[in-house]
Amino acid sequence: MPFARRRLVAGTVFLVAAVLAGHAQTPPAAKKAPKPSMAELWIDPPRGRDLFYGVGGRRLAPDPSAVYKVIEIKASGFSDGYTVVGPDKREWSAKLPPESSTEIIASRILWGIGYHQPPIYYLEEWKADGADDANPQKSARFREKHPDFHAIDEVGPWAYDDNPFVGTRQLNGLLVYQVMLGNSDLKPNQNVVYTLSRTVEGARRWYVSRDLGQTFGRTGMMGAPRGDIDVFEQTPFITGVANGRVQFEYHGRYDQLFDNITVADVNWICRQLSRLTDRQLADAFRAGGYTGPLANRFIRRLKQKIAEGLNLTSRSSTERRPS
């Protein structure tokens, strides 16, 4: 083979080898994580949601006539509780007063305005095998460990200041809702990311504000009251507006979460709440065992706070009102 041709062939082989080597050394492009959708936190809900049975409906409710076997006694946290198993082998977390009622009510209202919630229920009376007290047991919030609900599964906690929705109206509105109800228990392990086997309420992953028992009282560092109608009626909601940022009656450890809440954020969440009907609000409180004059007092004060938020403007106040 002539020398020139041998040089051409050798050069071609070298070039091809270099290109192949380059491809071999280039790592495959990393797959981008899917961009979170607002539907993972909140959706515009259909009107008229059933706030008595909630997202799980009547089908997933615990049997009030069953005897539940206690497999664990829980004495940590503000409210005592049990892990129990029913005759149908369904495992439940049962939370006792004072948070058994308030958690249900706060959860139902939150779901009613479009924020995801797991199936939870309230039993006024129930029976247990192995409990500390004689039957019937005190009222309890029942949350099933593995409900028959689209393979819903807990992934882990999330924080209000570290999530894909920081700064959005929907997350700020959720924070306003918490202070409106007097909830200062805003640590990350109160929130749960859930996955589902299919798209439900717009998403297959849910960012859920859960464990809402510290509500319907007032905020506080230690021992804040829950489900206390006198305290709930007397505690202010909004204390002022300064430099476009809303100031609240808040006395918890996470006050920095409220540094950038705007008037528009407050208006927005109160608009969502104002769309709930009187029947829905009554059903939410009935779901947590509150009826008659007591429920009416809570609802009346809640409506006053909603109206206060709807009427708020940047000129509503520039100085902090005394609490």
C-alpha positions as CSV (number, residue, x, y, z in Angstrom):
1,M,0.0,0.0,0.0
2,P,1.4,3.4,-0.9
3,F,2.8,5.4,2.0
4,A,0.3,8.3,1.6
5,R,-2.7,5.9,1.6
6,R,-1.3,4.1,4.7
7,R,-1.1,7.5,6.5
8,L,-4.7,8.3,5.5
9,V,-6.0,5.0,6.8
10,A,-4.1,5.2,10.0
11,G,-5.3,8.8,10.6
12,T,-8.9,7.8,10.0
13,V,-8.6,4.8,12.4
14,F,-7.1,7.1,15.1
15,L,-9.8,9.7,14.6
16,V,-12.6,7.1,14.9
17,A,-10.9,5.6,18.0
18,A,-10.6,9.1,19.6
19,V,-14.3,9.9,19.0
20,L,-15.4,6.6,20.4
21,A,-13.1,7.0,23.4
22,G,-14.6,10.5,24.0
23,H,-18.1,9.1,24.0
24,A,-17.1,6.4,26.4
25,Q,-15.7,8.9,28.8
26,T,-18.6,11.3,28.7
27,P,-21.1,10.4,31.5
28,P,-24.7,10.2,30.5
29,A,-26.7,13.3,31.3
30,A,-28.3,13.2,34.7
31,K,-32.1,13.0,34.6
32,K,-33.6,16.2,35.9
33,A,-36.0,15.8,38.8
34,P,-39.5,16.6,37.8
35,K,-40.5,20.1,38.7
36,P,-42.9,20.2,41.6
37,S,-46.4,21.1,40.7
38,M,-48.6,23.3,42.9
39,A,-51.1,20.4,42.9
40,E,-48.7,18.6,45.3
41,L,-49.6,21.2,48.0
42,W,-52.9,22.7,47.0
43,I,-55.7,22.5,44.3
44,D,-58.7,24.6,43.7
45,P,-61.2,22.1,45.2
46,P,-64.6,21.2,43.9
47,R,-67.4,22.9,45.8
48,G,-69.3,21.1,48.5
49,R,-66.7,18.6,49.7
50,D,-68.0,16.4,52.5
51,L,-66.3,17.8,55.6
52,F,-67.9,15.2,57.9
53,Y,-66.2,12.1,56.5
54,G,-63.4,13.9,54.7
55,V,-61.1,12.6,52.0
56,G,-61.5,8.9,53.0
57,G,-65.3,9.0,53.0
58,R,-67.4,6.7,55.1
59,R,-65.8,3.6,53.7
60,L,-62.5,4.0,55.5
61,A,-63.9,5.0,58.9
62,P,-63.1,2.9,61.9
63,D,-65.8,0.7,63.4
64,P,-67.1,2.3,66.6
65,S,-68.5,-1.0,67.8
66,A,-65.2,-2.9,67.5
67,V,-62.8,-3.8,70.3
68,Y,-59.3,-2.6,69.5
69,K,-56.2,-4.4,70.8
70,V,-53.5,-2.0,72.2
71,I,-50.1,-2.9,70.8
72,E,-48.3,0.3,72.0
73,I,-49.0,3.0,74.6
74,K,-47.8,6.5,73.6
75,A,-47.1,8.9,76.4
76,S,-45.0,11.4,74.5
77,G,-46.3,14.6,73.0
78,F,-49.0,16.9,74.4
79,S,-51.8,14.2,74.0
80,D,-51.5,10.6,75.1
81,G,-52.5,7.9,72.7
82,Y,-52.2,4.3,71.5
83,T,-51.3,2.2,68.6
84,V,-54.2,-0.3,68.2
85,V,-55.3,-3.0,65.8
86,G,-58.9,-3.8,65.1
87,P,-60.5,-7.2,64.5
88,D,-60.1,-6.6,60.7
89,K,-56.3,-6.3,61.3
90,R,-56.3,-2.6,60.4
91,E,-53.6,-0.7,62.5
92,W,-54.4,2.7,63.8
93,S,-52.8,5.6,65.7
94,A,-55.4,6.7,68.3
95,K,-54.8,10.2,69.8
96,L,-56.6,11.1,73.0
97,P,-57.9,14.5,74.2
98,P,-57.3,17.4,74.2
99,E,-56.2,17.1,70.6
100,S,-58.5,14.4,69.4
101,S,-61.2,16.8,68.4
102,T,-59.2,19.9,67.3
103,E,-57.0,17.9,64.9
104,I,-60.0,16.5,63.1
105,I,-61.7,19.9,62.7
106,A,-58.6,21.7,61.5
107,S,-57.9,18.9,59.1
108,R,-61.4,18.9,57.6
109,I,-61.4,22.6,57.0
110,L,-58.0,22.6,55.5
111,W,-59.1,19.8,53.1
112,G,-62.3,21.7,52.3
113,I,-60.2,24.6,50.9
114,G,-57.9,22.4,48.8
115,Y,-55.0,21.4,50.9
116,H,-54.3,17.6,50.9
117,Q,-55.0,15.6,54.1
118,P,-54.9,11.9,54.9
119,P,-58.0,10.0,56.0
120,I,-58.6,10.6,59.7
121,Y,-61.6,10.1,61.9
122,Y,-63.0,10.8,65.4
123,L,-64.6,8.2,67.7
124,E,-66.6,9.7,70.6
125,E,-66.4,6.4,72.5
126,W,-64.6,3.1,71.7
127,K,-63.5,0.0,73.4
128,A,-59.9,-1.3,73.9
129,D,-58.2,-4.4,75.1
130,G,-55.1,-3.5,77.0
131,A,-55.7,0.2,77.6
132,D,-54.8,2.1,80.8
133,D,-58.4,3.0,81.5
134,A,-61.6,1.0,81.7
135,N,-63.9,0.9,78.7
136,P,-65.4,2.9,77.1
137,Q,-62.3,4.9,76.2
138,K,-62.0,8.6,75.9
139,S,-62.7,10.1,72.5
140,A,-59.9,9.6,70.0
141,R,-58.6,10.7,66.6
142,F,-58.1,7.5,64.5
143,R,-55.5,7.6,61.7
144,E,-54.9,4.3,59.9
145,K,-51.3,3.3,59.2
146,H,-51.9,1.8,55.8
147,P,-55.4,2.9,54.6
148,D,-57.0,1.4,51.5
149,F,-56.5,4.8,49.7
150,H,-54.4,4.6,46.5
151,A,-51.5,3.0,48.3
152,I,-50.8,6.2,50.2
153,D,-47.4,6.0,51.9
154,E,-45.4,8.3,54.1
155,V,-42.0,9.4,52.6
156,G,-40.7,11.8,55.2
157,P,-41.1,15.2,56.8
158,W,-40.9,18.6,55.2
159,A,-40.3,22.1,56.6
160,Y,-42.2,25.3,56.1
161,D,-39.0,27.2,55.3
162,D,-37.5,24.4,53.0
163,N,-39.8,23.1,50.4
164,P,-40.6,23.8,46.7
165,F,-43.4,26.2,47.5
166,V,-41.6,28.8,49.7
167,G,-42.8,32.3,48.9
168,T,-45.9,31.2,47.0
169,R,-49.4,32.5,47.9
170,Q,-50.6,29.0,48.7
171,L,-47.8,28.3,51.3
172,N,-48.1,31.7,52.8
173,G,-51.9,31.2,53.0
174,L,-51.3,27.9,54.8
175,L,-49.2,29.7,57.4
176,V,-51.9,32.3,57.8
177,Y,-54.4,29.5,58.4
178,Q,-52.1,28.1,61.2
179,V,-51.9,31.4,63.1
180,M,-55.6,32.0,62.6
181,L,-56.3,28.8,64.4
182,G,-53.7,29.4,67.0
183,N,-51.3,26.7,65.9
184,S,-47.6,27.3,66.9
185,D,-46.6,23.7,66.6
186,L,-44.9,24.2,63.2
187,K,-41.9,22.0,63.4
188,P,-41.0,19.9,60.4
189,N,-42.0,16.5,61.8
190,Q,-45.5,17.7,62.0
191,N,-45.6,17.8,58.2
192,V,-45.5,14.7,55.9
193,V,-44.8,14.0,52.3
194,Y,-47.0,11.3,51.0
195,T,-46.8,9.3,47.7
196,L,-49.7,7.7,46.0
197,S,-50.0,4.9,43.4
198,R,-51.9,7.2,41.0
199,T,-52.8,10.9,40.5
200,V,-55.2,11.9,43.2
201,E,-56.4,15.5,43.6
202,G,-54.0,16.5,40.9
203,A,-50.8,14.8,42.0
204,R,-49.1,11.5,43.0
205,R,-47.1,13.2,45.7
206,W,-48.7,15.3,48.5
207,Y,-47.1,17.9,50.8
208,V,-49.4,17.6,53.8
209,S,-49.7,19.8,56.9
210,R,-50.6,17.1,59.5
211,D,-50.9,16.7,63.2
212,L,-53.0,19.9,63.6
213,G,-54.1,19.3,67.2
214,Q,-52.7,22.5,68.6
215,T,-55.5,24.6,67.3
216,F,-58.6,26.5,68.3
217,G,-56.9,28.2,71.3
218,R,-53.8,30.4,71.0
219,T,-50.1,30.2,70.1
220,G,-47.5,29.8,72.8
221,M,-44.1,28.4,73.6
222,M,-45.3,25.8,76.2
223,G,-48.7,24.4,77.0
224,A,-50.7,26.5,74.7
225,P,-54.4,25.8,75.1
226,R,-56.2,23.7,72.5
227,G,-60.0,23.6,71.9
228,D,-60.6,26.4,74.4
229,I,-63.5,28.5,73.2
230,D,-62.9,31.3,75.7
231,V,-59.3,31.7,74.7
232,F,-60.1,31.4,71.0
233,E,-62.7,34.1,71.2
234,Q,-60.5,36.5,73.1
235,T,-57.2,36.0,71.1
236,P,-56.6,38.6,68.4
237,F,-55.7,37.5,64.8
238,I,-54.1,40.4,62.9
239,T,-52.3,43.1,65.0
240,G,-51.2,45.4,62.2
241,V,-49.5,46.0,58.8
242,A,-46.1,47.5,58.5
243,N,-44.2,48.1,55.2
244,G,-46.6,45.9,53.4
245,R,-46.1,43.0,55.8
246,V,-48.8,41.7,58.0
247,Q,-48.2,41.3,61.8
248,F,-50.0,38.6,63.7
249,E,-50.8,37.6,67.3
250,Y,-48.2,34.9,67.3
251,H,-46.1,33.7,70.3
252,G,-44.4,30.5,69.0
253,R,-40.9,29.4,68.2
254,Y,-41.3,29.9,64.4
255,D,-42.1,33.6,64.2
256,Q,-39.6,34.1,61.3
257,L,-42.0,32.1,59.1
258,F,-44.4,35.1,59.2
259,D,-41.9,37.8,58.3
260,N,-43.0,38.1,54.6
261,I,-46.7,37.5,54.7
262,T,-48.4,40.1,52.6
263,V,-51.9,41.6,52.7
264,A,-52.7,39.7,49.4
265,D,-51.7,36.4,51.1
266,V,-54.1,37.0,53.9
267,N,-56.9,38.1,51.5
268,W,-56.3,35.0,49.4
269,I,-56.6,32.4,52.2
270,C,-59.6,34.2,53.8
271,R,-61.3,34.2,50.4
272,Q,-60.8,30.4,50.2
273,L,-62.2,30.0,53.6
274,S,-65.2,32.2,52.9
275,R,-66.3,29.8,50.2
276,L,-67.1,27.1,52.7
277,T,-70.8,26.9,53.4
278,D,-72.4,27.0,56.8
279,R,-73.3,23.3,56.4
280,Q,-69.6,22.4,55.6
281,L,-68.4,24.3,58.7
282,A,-71.0,22.6,60.9
283,D,-70.0,19.2,59.5
284,A,-66.3,19.9,60.1
285,F,-67.0,20.6,63.8
286,R,-69.5,17.8,64.1
287,A,-66.8,15.5,62.7
288,G,-64.6,16.4,65.7
289,G,-67.5,16.0,68.2
290,Y,-68.4,19.7,68.5
291,T,-72.1,20.5,68.1
292,G,-74.7,23.0,69.3
293,P,-73.8,26.2,71.1
294,L,-70.1,25.2,71.4
295,A,-69.6,24.6,67.7
296,N,-71.6,27.8,66.9
297,R,-69.2,29.9,69.1
298,F,-66.1,28.5,67.4
299,I,-67.7,29.0,63.9
300,R,-68.7,32.6,64.8
301,R,-65.2,33.5,65.9
302,L,-63.6,31.8,62.9
303,K,-65.9,33.8,60.6
304,Q,-64.9,37.0,62.3
305,K,-61.3,36.2,61.6
306,I,-62.1,35.4,58.0
307,A,-63.9,38.8,57.6
308,E,-61.0,40.6,59.2
309,G,-58.6,39.0,56.7
310,L,-60.9,39.8,53.8
311,N,-61.2,43.5,54.8
312,L,-57.4,43.9,55.4
313,T,-55.6,46.4,53.2
314,S,-52.1,47.8,53.2
315,R,-53.6,50.9,54.9
316,S,-55.5,49.0,57.5
317,S,-52.9,49.7,60.1
318,T,-49.3,50.8,60.2
319,E,-48.8,50.3,64.0
320,R,-49.1,47.2,66.1
321,R,-52.3,47.1,68.0
322,P,-52.1,46.1,71.6
323,S,-53.0,42.4,72.2
